[in-house]
Amino acid sequence: MVLQHQLGEDWIFLVLLGLVMALVSWGMDYASAKSLQAYKWMYKELHPNIPMQYLAWVTYPLVLILFAAIFCHLVSPQAVGSGIPELKTIMRGVVLKEYLTLKAFVAKVVGLTAGLGSGLPVGKEGPFVHIASICAAVLSKFMSIFCGVYENVHRQLELLVAACAVGVGCCFGAPLGGVLFSIEVTSTYFAVRNYWRGFFAATFSAFIFRVLAVWNKDAVTITALFRTNFRMDFPFDLQELPAFAVIGICSGFLGAFFVYLNRQVVLCIRRHTALSQFLTKYRLIYPGVISFLIATLTFPPGFGQFMAGELMPREAISSLFDNYTWAKHTGDPQILGKSAAWIHPKVSVFIIILLFFLMKFWMSVIATTMPIPCGGFMPVFVLGAAFGRLIGEIMASLFPDGILFDGIVYKILPGGYAVIGAAALTGAVSHTVSTAVICFELTGQISHILPMMVAVILANMVAQSLQPSLYDSIIQVKKLPYLPDLGWNHISKYNVFVEDIMVQDVKFVSSNCKYRDLQTLLQSTTVKTLPLVDSPETMILLGSVERSELQALLQRHISPGTATVNTANYCKSDTLSFLCQIDAWEQEELNKDVCFDCCRIDPSPFQLVERTSLHKTHTLFSLLGLSHAYITSMGKLKGVLALEELQKAIEGSTRSGVRLRPPLASFRDTNRTSISSEKISQATQAWNQQDSCVVAAQNAADLGTESPLPPYSNSPQPSHLHDEGEGLCSNYATDTDLDEMELTRPVAEDISDILKDISLRSTDLYEDEDEDEDVPL
C-alpha cells in the first residue's frame, strides 16, 4: 500500500511526462530531418534535369501534406490546427470532446511529422503543446490506478499546466521560456503551487531531449538549438537602441496584420457558402493547392532563387543568425555555407531578404490555415528573424565602419538584429513577453537582453492595441466558449454591471413543483444546471441541481419497473386495457409533488449581486473557472449569467451589430438632467412602499399566513419600459440606482459611451426568435 501511494507521487508523474515527451519530440525531429534530407537528396540527384527537379520539388511536399490531411480526417479531426486555442478553453473548465484522447495523440504526431518533413512553413510548438496535454491526460488515467487523486478534475487541470510547459520546453530545449510562455498563453490566472511542476517537468524533458541529440551525434554536447557566437564584450552600442525600437514597433504592426490576415482568410472561405461546401466535400483540394503554390514559388531554379527558396525553416533560422554581414561580402559566396543562398550575383541582398519576408509572410498565413496539425510560432519566428536581419543589414550599410564609442570602433552585428526581430514578431503575434527568454535559450547567449526586451515590449504594446493574439483570434473564429480579456479602458470595467447583461428569463425548479412540471421543464430546456427555488412566488434560491440528477429522479419515479409493481393486478386484462391502466397510473404519478430527498443538490452555487461590476465578474469567472453564476438580491433569484453571455457582452457579438443600451441603463444615466425632483420623490416613495411590502411578507410568512405580495413575475422586462422615468418601482431597482439619479451628484460618463468603449452589447430582446434560446450552462 505504501509503494502504491509512492508511485502516485507528483514527481513520478512529471518524470514520466517529461521522458515520454522528450522521446516523442526527438523522434519527430529525427523523422522530419530524415524526410528533409531525402527531399534535398532527390532534388540534387535530378540535376541538371530542371523539369524533373521541379516535379520532385513539388510532388514530395504535396504527397506529405495530403497524407497528413487525410490521416487526421480519418483518425481524429480534432488533431487539426495548433491546439493551443482548444487548450486555453479546456483549462477554463470547458469540456471539449475527443481533444485529449489517444486517437488525437496518434493523429497529431503522425500528421505533424509529415507536415514538418514537407519543408512548408508549418510550426511544431502549438501542436506539441497539444500533444503534451494529451499525454498528461492519458498518464493521469494510468496514474489513477495508484492514486485516486488523479481522477479529480481540478488536479487534472493543474497537471495540464505542467504539460503545456513541457510541450514548449522539449520542443525548443528551452525550459525557462517554455514555462513562462505556457503561463502567458494558456492561463489568465496562474496558481503559484503549479510553478515547480512546470519547471521540474520542462527542465527534465528539455535535458533528455538534448541528451538524445548528443547520443545520436547531432551535437557534440548539450548546447543551444540555434547557437550563436556574438561577441560578448560589446554586443551592441546604445546608439543602436533606436533601431531596435523601430524593429519592435514595426513588429507590432506586422504581428497584428498577420493575425488579421489569418482570420480574414478563414472567414472569407466561410462566408462563401458554395466555396465552403465545395472544400468540405473535396477536403484535399485546399491543402493540395496551397502546397503546390508554395512549392512552385520556392523552386530554387525558378523564383525561389530570389528568396533563398532552397533553405528549409531551420536552415533559414541558422543562416539568419550568423555573424557575417552579407551586404559587405564580395568574395566567393560558398564560404558562407548555408548563407550562400542569400547571395545572388545580380540581385542585391536587401531585395533577396525583402522578397523572402514578403513571400513567406503570406505563405505562412495561408499555410497555417491548412487542415493539418500545424502551429504559427516557428513560421513567425523565421519571419521576424528575416525582418530583423533586413534592418541589421541596412544599419551595417549605413555605418560600414561600425559605431565609434570611447575611441573604439565596434562593428554592427546583423545577426543580433535577426534574433531581436524573431523575439519581437513572435511576441507580437502571441501577445507574450517570454519569447525573449525563449530566444536566449535558443541562441545560448544573453548578450542582447536589453534591446530584445525593449523590442518585445514595444511590439506587444502595439499589437495588443490593434488585434487579439493569434490564439484568441482562432478562438473567436471557432466560437469556442472562452472568456476574452477586457480592454485597457478601466472606467468601462467598473461602470457596467451584472444586471445589464444577465438573462432574466431563468428556467428554474421549485421545491413544491409536481413531477409533471419537472417533465415539462426538462423537455423545454437544454441547460446542464438548473436553480432550485423555494417557490415561484418568493424565488428564494435554495441551491442548484444538475440536469442529469433531475432526469434520474423523474425516471426512477415513473420507471416501468415501478409501474409493473403497482399495476400487477391489471396483468390479467388484455394488452390495450393494461396500457391504458399504465398511462393512467403514470398521469397520477406525474401529479404528485417531487421528493428531492434522494437528489444531490448543490446548496451553495456561485452567486453575484446585481451591482457586481463587469471587471469583478470577469475576474471571478477567470479565476474560478466558472461556467455560470446566479444573480440574487436578498436571497431572491433575479437572473443568471452564463459564460457565453459574458463573452457576448465583452465581444459585442449580437447579430445586428448594433450597440444596445442595457435594460437598466436609464437608472444610471445621470446625464438626463430633465428628471424632475417630483419623479424622484415618487420613485423613493414607491421604493419605501415596496420595502414595507417585503417586511409585511416576511412577517406574514413567520405567522404562517399568505403573503400580501403579488406573485413574482419571471419574464424579462424590455429596456423601453425603463426609459423616461417609467418602471421606477421595478423589482430590479436598488437604492444605489435611485441615488445615482439625484441631481446633486456630478454628471457621470454616459453609459452609452462606456459601452461603446468596450464594444459591449446586451442581449437584443427584439431580434430573431433563435436569439432567445436558453443559455447553455
C-alpha positions in Angstrom: 0.0 0.0 0.0 2.9 2.3 0.8 4.6 1.5 -2.5 1.3 2.1 -4.3 1.0 5.6 -2.7 4.6 6.5 -3.5 4.1 5.6 -7.2 1.3 8.1 -7.3 3.5 11.0 -6.2 3.6 14.1 -8.4 7.3 13.8 -9.2 6.8 10.3 -10.6 4.1 11.6 -12.9 6.2 14.6 -14.0 9.3 12.4 -14.7 7.2 10.1 -16.9 5.6 13.0 -18.7 9.0 14.7 -19.4 10.6 11.4 -20.5 7.7 10.5 -22.9 7.6 13.9 -24.4 11.3 14.1 -24.9 11.3 10.8 -26.7 8.3 11.9 -28.9 9.9 15.3 -29.7 13.3 13.8 -30.6 11.6 11.1 -32.6 9.6 13.6 -34.6 12.6 15.8 -35.2 14.6 12.8 -36.3 11.9 11.6 -38.7 11.3 15.0 -40.1 15.0 15.7 -40.5 15.5 12.4 -42.5 12.5 13.4 -44.6 14.0 16.7 -45.5 17.3 15.1 -46.2 15.6 12.7 -48.6 13.8 15.8 -50.2 17.1 17.6 -50.7 18.8 14.4 -52.0 16.1 13.7 -54.5 16.3 17.3 -55.8 20.1 17.3 -56.2 20.3 13.9 -57.8 18.0 15.0 -60.6 20.3 17.9 -61.5 20.6 19.2 -64.3 17.2 18.0 -65.4 15.1 21.1 -64.4 11.6 19.6 -65.3 12.3 16.5 -63.2 13.7 18.6 -60.4 10.6 20.7 -60.4 8.4 17.6 -60.4 10.3 16.2 -57.4 10.3 19.6 -55.6 6.6 20.0 -55.9 5.4 16.4 -55.6 7.3 15.5 -52.4 5.7 18.1 -50.0 2.3 17.7 -51.8 2.2 14.0 -51.0 3.2 14.5 -47.4 0.6 17.3 -46.8 -2.2 15.4 -48.4 -1.3 12.3 -46.3 -1.3 14.4 -43.2 -4.7 15.9 -44.1 -6.4 12.6 -44.9 -4.8 10.8 -41.9 -6.1 13.4 -39.5 -9.5 13.5 -41.1 -9.9 9.7 -40.8 -8.3 9.2 -37.4 -9.1 12.3 -35.4 -10.3 15.6 -36.9 -9.6 17.3 -33.6 -5.9 17.0 -34.3 -6.1 19.7 -37.0 -4.5 23.1 -36.3 -2.4 24.3 -33.4 -4.2 23.0 -30.3 -3.4 25.9 -28.0 -6.8 27.7 -28.5 -8.5 24.5 -27.5 -6.2 24.1 -24.5 -7.0 27.6 -23.3 -10.7 26.6 -23.4 -10.2 23.3 -21.7 -8.1 24.9 -18.9 -11.0 27.2 -18.2 -13.0 24.1 -17.3 -14.9 23.7 -20.5 -15.1 20.1 -21.7 -14.2 19.6 -25.4 -14.9 16.1 -26.5 -12.2 14.0 -28.2 -9.4 16.6 -27.8 -7.4 14.7 -25.2 -7.8 11.2 -26.5 -5.2 8.6 -27.7 -6.6 8.9 -31.2 -5.9 12.6 -31.3 -2.4 11.9 -30.0 -1.7 9.5 -32.8 -3.2 11.8 -35.5 -1.3 14.8 -34.1 2.1 13.1 -34.0 1.8 11.5 -37.4 0.3 14.5 -39.1 2.8 16.9 -37.6 5.8 14.8 -38.5 4.6 14.7 -42.1 4.0 18.4 -42.1 7.4 19.2 -40.7 9.0 16.8 -43.2 7.4 18.6 -46.1 9.5 21.8 -45.7 6.5 24.0 -45.8 6.1 26.9 -43.3 4.3 25.0 -40.5 5.3 25.1 -36.9 5.8 22.5 -34.2 5.3 24.5 -31.0 1.5 24.8 -30.8 0.7 21.2 -31.8 3.4 20.0 -29.4 1.6 21.7 -26.5 -1.5 19.8 -27.5 0.4 16.5 -27.7 1.9 17.1 -24.3 -1.5 17.8 -22.9 -2.9 14.6 -24.4 0.0 12.7 -22.9 -0.7 14.2 -19.5 -4.4 13.3 -19.7 -3.6 9.7 -20.7 -1.0 9.4 -17.9 -3.5 10.8 -15.4 -5.8 7.9 -16.2 -2.9 5.5 -15.8 -1.7 7.0 -12.5 -5.2 6.9 -11.1 -4.6 3.2 -10.6 -2.0 4.0 -7.9 -3.6 7.2 -6.5 -7.2 8.2 -6.8 -6.4 11.9 -6.7 -5.6 11.9 -10.4 -9.3 11.3 -11.1 -10.0 14.7 -9.7 -10.9 17.2 -12.4 -9.1 20.2 -10.7 -6.0 18.1 -10.3 -6.0 17.1 -13.9 -6.2 20.8 -14.9 -3.2 21.6 -12.7 -1.2 18.8 -14.5 -2.3 20.3 -17.9 -0.4 23.5 -16.9 2.8 21.4 -16.4 2.1 19.6 -19.7 1.9 22.9 -21.6 5.3 23.9 -20.2 6.7 20.5 -21.2 5.4 20.9 -24.7 7.3 24.2 -25.3 10.3 23.1 -23.2 11.2 20.0 -25.1 10.1 21.5 -28.4 13.0 24.0 -28.3 15.1 22.8 -25.5 14.0 25.9 -23.6 12.6 25.0 -20.2 12.6 28.5 -18.7 10.9 30.1 -21.7 8.6 27.2 -22.0 7.2 27.6 -18.5 6.8 31.3 -18.9 5.3 31.0 -22.4 2.8 28.4 -21.3 1.7 30.6 -18.5 1.2 33.6 -20.7 -0.6 31.8 -23.4 -2.9 29.4 -21.6 -3.6 30.9 -18.2 -5.4 34.1 -17.2 -4.6 33.5 -13.6 -1.8 31.1 -12.6 -1.6 29.2 -9.3 1.9 29.5 -7.9 1.7 26.0 -6.4 1.9 24.7 -10.1 5.1 26.6 -10.7 7.5 23.9 -9.5 5.7 21.2 -11.5 6.1 23.2 -14.7 9.8 23.9 -14.2 10.6 20.4 -13.0 8.9 18.6 -15.9 10.1 21.1 -18.5 13.7 21.0 -17.3 13.8 17.2 -17.2 12.2 17.0 -20.6 14.5 19.5 -22.2 17.5 17.8 -20.7 16.5 14.4 -22.1 15.7 16.0 -25.5 19.2 17.5 -25.8 20.9 14.3 -24.4 19.2 12.3 -27.2 20.7 14.7 -29.7 24.1 14.1 -28.3 23.5 10.3 -28.3 22.5 10.5 -32.0 25.7 12.5 -32.7 23.6 15.5 -33.9 25.6 17.6 -31.3 28.9 17.3 -29.6 27.5 18.2 -26.2 24.3 19.7 -24.7 24.1 23.1 -26.3 21.5 25.6 -27.7 19.4 24.6 -30.7 20.4 27.7 -32.8 23.7 28.6 -31.1 25.2 32.0 -31.9 28.7 33.4 -31.4 28.1 37.1 -31.0 30.9 39.0 -29.2 30.2 39.3 -25.5 32.4 42.3 -24.6 30.4 44.8 -26.6 27.5 43.2 -28.4 25.7 46.5 -29.2 26.0 50.2 -28.8 23.5 52.4 -27.1 23.2 54.4 -30.3 21.6 51.3 -31.9 18.7 51.3 -29.4 16.5 53.5 -31.7 17.0 50.8 -34.5 15.9 48.1 -32.0 12.9 50.2 -31.0 12.0 50.5 -34.7 12.1 46.7 -35.0 9.8 46.4 -32.0 7.2 49.0 -33.2 7.2 47.6 -36.8 7.0 44.1 -35.5 3.9 45.1 -33.5 2.1 46.3 -36.7 3.3 43.3 -38.7 2.2 40.9 -36.0 -1.3 42.5 -35.8 -1.5 42.4 -39.6 -0.5 38.7 -39.6 -3.3 37.9 -37.1 -5.8 39.9 -39.1 -4.9 38.3 -42.4 -5.0 34.8 -40.9 -8.5 35.4 -39.6 -9.7 37.0 -42.8 -8.6 34.0 -44.9 -10.6 31.7 -42.8 -13.7 33.9 -42.6 -13.5 34.6 -46.3 -13.8 30.9 -47.1 -16.6 30.5 -44.5 -18.6 33.5 -45.9 -18.8 32.0 -49.4 -21.2 29.1 -48.8 -20.6 27.5 -52.2 -16.9 27.5 -51.8 -17.1 26.3 -48.2 -19.3 23.4 -49.2 -17.1 22.5 -52.1 -13.9 22.5 -50.0 -15.7 20.4 -47.3 -16.8 17.8 -49.9 -13.4 17.7 -51.5 -11.1 18.1 -48.5 -7.8 17.6 -50.2 -8.1 20.3 -52.7 -7.4 23.2 -50.3 -4.2 21.8 -48.8 -3.2 20.5 -52.2 -3.5 23.9 -53.9 -1.6 25.6 -51.1 1.2 23.1 -51.1 1.5 23.2 -54.9 1.6 27.0 -54.9 4.2 27.4 -52.2 6.4 24.7 -53.6 6.2 26.2 -57.1 7.2 29.7 -55.9 10.1 28.4 -53.8 11.6 26.2 -56.5 15.3 27.2 -56.4 16.0 27.5 -60.2 12.8 29.5 -60.6 11.5 32.3 -58.4 13.0 30.6 -55.4 16.5 31.8 -56.3 15.4 35.4 -55.4 14.1 34.4 -52.0 16.5 31.7 -50.7 13.9 29.2 -51.6 16.2 26.2 -51.2 16.5 26.8 -47.4 14.3 24.8 -45.1 12.9 26.6 -42.0 15.6 25.6 -39.6 18.3 26.3 -42.1 16.9 29.7 -42.7 17.0 30.5 -39.0 20.6 29.3 -38.6 21.7 31.4 -41.5 19.9 34.5 -40.5 21.6 34.3 -37.1 25.1 34.0 -38.4 27.9 36.6 -37.8 28.6 37.5 -41.4 27.5 40.8 -42.9 26.1 39.8 -46.3 25.8 43.4 -47.7 29.6 43.7 -47.5 30.5 40.3 -48.8 32.3 40.4 -52.2 34.1 37.1 -52.4 33.0 33.5 -53.1 29.6 33.1 -51.5 30.3 29.4 -50.9 32.5 30.2 -48.0 29.3 31.4 -46.2 27.9 27.9 -46.1 24.1 27.8 -46.0 24.1 31.6 -46.0 25.2 31.5 -49.6 21.6 31.1 -50.6 21.0 34.8 -49.7 23.7 35.9 -52.1 22.7 36.4 -55.8 25.1 37.7 -58.4 22.6 40.0 -60.0 20.2 41.0 -57.2 21.0 42.9 -54.0 20.9 41.1 -50.7 18.4 43.6 -49.5 16.0 42.6 -52.3 16.5 38.9 -51.5 15.7 39.4 -47.8 12.8 41.6 -48.6 11.3 39.2 -51.1 11.8 36.3 -48.7 10.0 38.2 -46.0 7.1 39.3 -48.2 6.6 35.9 -49.8 7.0 33.9 -46.6 4.6 36.2 -44.9 1.5 35.4 -46.9 2.7 31.8 -47.4 2.8 31.4 -43.6 -0.6 33.0 -43.3 -2.3 30.5 -45.6 -0.2 27.5 -44.6 -1.4 27.8 -41.0 -5.0 27.5 -42.2 -4.5 24.1 -43.8 -6.4 21.2 -42.2 -3.3 19.6 -40.8 -1.5 19.8 -37.4 0.4 23.0 -37.7 1.5 25.9 -35.5 2.3 29.5 -36.2 5.2 30.1 -33.8 8.1 28.9 -36.0 6.9 30.4 -39.3 6.5 33.8 -37.5 9.9 33.3 -35.8 11.5 32.9 -39.2 9.7 36.0 -40.5 10.8 38.0 -37.5 14.4 36.9 -38.0 14.3 37.9 -41.7 12.8 41.3 -40.8 15.4 41.9 -38.1 18.2 40.8 -40.4 17.0 43.3 -43.1 17.2 46.1 -40.6 20.6 44.9 -39.4 22.0 44.8 -43.0 20.6 48.3 -43.6 22.3 49.5 -40.4 25.6 47.8 -41.5 25.4 49.6 -44.8 24.7 53.0 -43.2 27.6 52.5 -40.8 30.1 50.4 -42.8 33.0 51.2 -40.5 30.9 50.5 -37.4 30.0 52.7 -34.5 32.6 54.7 -32.6 32.5 54.5 -28.8 35.2 55.7 -26.4 37.7 55.7 -29.2 37.0 52.2 -30.3 35.0 51.2 -33.4 32.5 48.4 -33.0 31.1 46.5 -36.0 27.3 46.2 -36.3 26.1 42.6 -36.0 23.1 42.0 -38.3 22.6 38.5 -36.7 21.8 40.2 -33.4 19.1 42.2 -35.1 17.7 39.0 -36.5 17.4 37.5 -33.0 15.7 40.6 -31.7 13.3 40.6 -34.7 12.4 37.0 -34.2 11.6 37.6 -30.5 9.6 40.8 -31.2 7.4 39.4 -34.0 6.6 36.2 -32.2 5.8 38.2 -29.1 3.5 40.5 -31.1 1.6 37.6 -32.7 1.3 35.6 -29.4 1.0 38.6 -27.1 3.8 37.3 -24.9 7.0 38.7 -23.5 8.5 35.3 -22.7 9.6 34.9 -26.4 12.7 37.0 -25.3 13.6 34.2 -22.8 13.0 31.6 -25.4 15.4 33.4 -27.8 18.1 33.5 -25.0 17.8 29.7 -24.6 17.6 29.0 -28.3 20.8 31.0 -29.1 22.6 30.2 -25.9 23.6 33.9 -25.4 22.0 36.6 -23.3 24.1 39.4 -24.7 21.2 41.2 -26.3 18.8 41.1 -23.3 18.2 44.8 -23.0 17.4 45.6 -26.7 15.4 42.4 -27.0 13.2 43.2 -24.0 12.7 46.8 -25.3 11.7 45.5 -28.8 9.4 42.8 -27.4 7.6 45.1 -25.0 7.1 47.7 -27.8 5.8 45.1 -30.1 3.3 43.9 -27.5 2.1 47.4 -26.8 1.4 48.0 -30.5 -0.1 44.6 -31.3 -2.3 44.3 -28.2 -3.9 47.7 -29.1 -4.7 46.5 -32.6 -5.6 42.8 -32.7 -6.1 39.9 -30.3 -3.4 37.3 -30.2 -3.3 34.6 -32.9 -4.7 32.0 -30.4 -7.5 34.3 -29.2 -8.3 35.1 -32.8 -8.7 31.4 -33.6 -10.9 31.0 -30.5 -13.1 33.8 -31.9 -13.3 32.2 -35.4 -14.1 28.8 -33.9 -16.5 30.3 -31.4 -15.1 28.4 -28.6 -16.5 29.2 -25.1 -13.5 31.1 -23.8 -13.7 34.4 -21.9 -11.7 37.1 -23.7 -9.6 39.7 -21.8 -11.1 43.1 -21.0 -9.7 46.1 -22.8 -7.5 48.8 -21.4 -10.3 51.2 -20.5 -10.5 50.9 -16.8 -13.6 53.2 -16.4 -15.7 51.0 -18.5 -14.9 47.9 -16.5 -16.3 49.4 -13.3 -19.4 51.2 -14.7 -21.1 48.3 -16.3 -22.9 45.9 -14.0 -24.2 42.3 -14.0 -27.8 43.5 -14.1 -27.1 45.0 -17.5 -26.1 41.7 -19.2 -27.8 39.0 -17.1 -30.5 36.7 -18.5 -33.7 37.5 -16.6 -35.9 34.8 -18.0 -34.5 32.0 -15.9 -35.6 28.4 -16.1 -35.9 27.1 -12.5 -37.1 24.2 -10.4 -39.3 25.0 -7.3 -39.2 22.8 -4.2 -43.0 22.4 -4.3 -43.3 21.5 -8.0 -45.0 18.5 -9.5 -43.3 15.7 -11.4 -45.3 16.9 -14.4 -43.8 20.4 -14.1 -40.3 18.8 -13.9 -41.0 16.7 -17.0 -42.2 19.8 -18.9 -39.1 21.8 -17.8 -36.7 19.1 -18.9 -38.4 18.9 -22.3 -38.3 22.6 -22.9 -34.7 23.4 -21.9 -31.3 22.0 -22.5 -29.3 23.7 -19.7 -27.0 21.5 -17.8 -27.7 23.0 -14.4 -31.0 24.4 -13.0 -31.5 26.6 -10.0 -33.7 25.3 -7.2 -36.0 27.9 -5.5 -38.5 27.5 -2.7 -41.5 28.7 -4.7 -42.3 30.7 -7.8 -43.8 33.5 -5.7 -40.8 34.2 -3.4 -38.0 32.9 -5.6 -35.6 32.3 -2.7 -32.6 30.4 -4.1 -32.0 27.1 -2.3 -29.3 25.7 -4.5 -28.8 24.2 -7.9 -29.4 20.7 -9.4 -27.7 19.0 -12.3 -29.9 18.1 -15.2 -28.8 14.5 -15.1 -29.9 14.3 -11.4 -33.4 15.6 -12.3 -33.7 13.2 -15.2 -32.7 10.3 -13.0 -35.2 11.4 -10.3 -38.0 11.6 -12.9 -37.0 8.3 -14.4 -37.0 6.5 -11.0 -40.5 7.8 -10.2 -42.2 6.7 -13.4 -40.0 3.8 -14.5 -41.6 0.7 -16.0 -40.5 -1.4 -13.1 -42.4 0.7 -10.6 -45.4 0.7 -12.9 -45.3 -3.2 -13.1 -45.3 -3.4 -9.3 -48.2 -1.0 -8.8 -50.3 -2.5 -11.6 -49.8 -6.2 -11.0 -53.5 -6.7 -10.6 -54.1 -5.5 -14.1 -51.8 -8.0 -15.8 -54.7 -10.5 -16.5 -56.6 -8.0 -18.6 -56.0 -7.6 -22.3 -53.0 -5.6 -23.6 -54.9 -2.5 -24.5 -56.5 -2.3 -21.1 -53.2 -2.8 -19.5 -51.6 0.0 -21.4 -54.5 2.3 -20.5 -54.0 1.5 -16.9 -50.3 2.2 -17.2 -51.0 5.6 -18.7 -53.5 6.4 -16.1 -51.0 5.4 -13.4 -48.3 7.5 -15.0 -50.5 10.5 -15.1 -51.4 10.1 -11.5 -47.8 9.8 -10.5 -46.9 12.9 -12.5 -49.4 14.9 -10.5 -47.5 14.2 -7.2 -45.1 16.5 -5.5 -41.5 16.0 -6.3 -39.4 14.5 -3.5 -35.8 15.8 -3.6 -34.6 13.6 -0.7 -32.6 11.3 -3.0 -31.4 14.0 -5.3 -28.0 15.5 -5.0 -28.3 19.3 -4.6 -25.5 21.9 -4.5 -26.6 24.1 -1.6 -24.1 26.9 -2.4 -24.0 27.6 -6.2 -21.9 30.7 -7.1 -23.9 33.9 -6.7 -23.4 37.5 -7.7 -25.4 40.6 -6.7 -26.9 42.8 -9.4 -24.4 45.6 -8.8 -21.3 43.5 -9.3 -19.1 45.3 -11.8 -18.1 43.8 -15.2 -14.5 43.9 -14.0 -15.1 41.9 -10.9 -17.4 39.5 -12.8 -14.7 38.9 -15.4 -12.1 38.4 -12.7 -14.2 35.8 -10.8 -15.1 33.9 -13.9 -11.5 33.7 -15.0 -10.0 33.0 -11.6 -12.5 30.3 -10.5 -13.2 28.8 -14.0 -17.0 29.4 -13.6 -19.4 28.4 -16.3 -22.3 30.3 -14.9 -23.4 32.3 -11.8 -26.8 33.1 -10.4 -27.8 36.7 -9.7 -29.6 37.2 -6.4 -30.9 40.1 -4.4 -31.6 39.5 -0.7 -31.6 35.8 -1.4 -34.1 36.1 -4.3 -33.1 34.7 -7.7 -33.1 37.6 -10.2 -31.3 36.2 -13.2 -28.4 34.1 -14.5 -25.1 34.9 -16.2 -23.5 32.2 -18.3 -20.0 32.2 -19.7 -21.5 32.6 -23.2 -23.4 35.7 -22.2 -20.4 37.3 -20.6 -18.4 36.5 -23.7 -21.1 38.2 -25.8 -21.1 41.2 -23.6 -17.3 41.7 -23.9 -17.0 40.9 -27.6 -20.3 42.5 -28.6 -21.5 39.7 -30.8 -25.1 40.5 -31.5 -26.3 39.6 -34.9 -27.4 43.1 -35.8 -24.0 44.5 -35.0 -25.7 47.5 -33.2 -24.5 48.6 -29.7 -27.6 48.4 -27.5 -28.4 50.2 -24.2 -28.6 47.7 -21.3 -32.0 47.0 -19.9 -31.4 49.1 -16.8 -29.2 51.8 -18.3 -31.7 54.6 -17.7 -31.4 54.1 -13.9 -27.8 55.2 -14.1 -27.9 57.7 -17.0 -27.1 60.7 -14.9 -26.7 62.9 -18.0 -30.5 63.1 -18.2 -30.9 66.3 -16.1 -34.5 66.7 -17.1 -35.8 64.3 -14.5 -37.8 66.3 -12.0 -37.5 66.1 -8.3 -41.1 65.1 -8.2 -40.5 61.9 -10.1 -37.5 61.2 -7.8 -39.6 61.6 -4.7 -42.3 59.4 -6.2 -39.8 56.8 -7.0 -38.4 56.9 -3.5 -41.9 56.7 -2.1 -42.5 53.6 -4.3 -39.3 52.0 -3.1 -40.2 52.6 0.5 -43.6 51.2 -0.1 -42.0 48.1 -1.7 -39.7 47.7 1.3 -42.7 47.8 3.6 -44.4 45.2 1.5 -41.3 42.9 1.8 -41.3 43.4 5.6 -45.0 42.6 5.7 -44.5 39.5 3.5 -41.8 38.3 5.9 -43.9 38.9 8.9 -46.8 37.1 7.3 -44.6 34.1 6.4 -43.4 34.0 10.1 -47.1 33.9 11.2 -47.9 31.2 8.7 -50.3 33.4 6.7 -50.4 34.1 3.0 -48.1 36.8 1.7 -49.9 40.0 0.5 -47.2 40.4 -2.2 -48.4 39.7 -5.8 -46.9 36.7 -7.5 -43.3 37.1 -8.8 -43.1 37.8 -12.5 -40.1 36.0 -14.0 -40.5 37.4 -17.6 -37.8 39.7 -19.0 -38.5 43.4 -19.0 -37.7 45.2 -22.2 -35.4 48.2 -21.9 -38.0 50.7 -23.3 -40.1 50.2 -20.1 -37.4 52.0 -18.1 -36.9 55.0 -20.4 -38.1 58.4 -19.4 -38.7 57.5 -15.8 -41.0 54.6 -16.3 -40.8 51.4 -14.3 -39.0 53.1 -11.4 -40.7 50.8 -8.9 -39.5 47.7 -10.7 -38.5 44.7 -8.6 -35.0 45.2 -10.0 -34.3 48.7 -8.7 -31.9 49.2 -5.9 -31.1 52.1 -3.5 -27.9 52.7 -5.4 -29.9 53.1 -8.7 -32.1 55.8 -7.2 -29.2 57.6 -5.6 -27.4 57.9 -8.9 -30.4 59.7 -10.3 -30.1 62.6 -7.8 -29.4 65.9 -9.4 -26.8 66.8 -6.7 -24.4 64.1 -8.0 -21.8 65.2 -10.5 -22.5 64.4 -14.1 -21.0 61.0 -14.9 -19.9 59.4 -18.1 -22.8 58.4 -20.4 -23.4 54.7 -20.2 -23.7 54.5 -23.9 -20.2 55.9 -24.3 -19.0 53.4 -21.7 -20.5 50.5 -23.6 -19.1 51.9 -26.9 -15.6 51.9 -25.4 -15.6 48.1 -24.8 -17.9 47.2 -27.6 -20.5 45.8 -25.1 -23.8 44.8 -26.5 -26.5 43.3 -24.3 -29.0 40.7 -25.5 -31.4 42.1 -28.0 -34.9 41.2 -26.9 -36.4 42.0 -30.2 -34.1 40.1 -32.5 -35.0 36.9 -34.3 -36.6 34.1 -32.2 -33.5 32.0 -32.4 -31.6 34.6 -30.4 -33.8 34.0 -27.4 -32.8 30.4 -26.9 -31.9 29.1 -23.5 -28.3 29.9 -22.5 -26.3 26.7 -22.3 -24.7 26.4 -18.9 
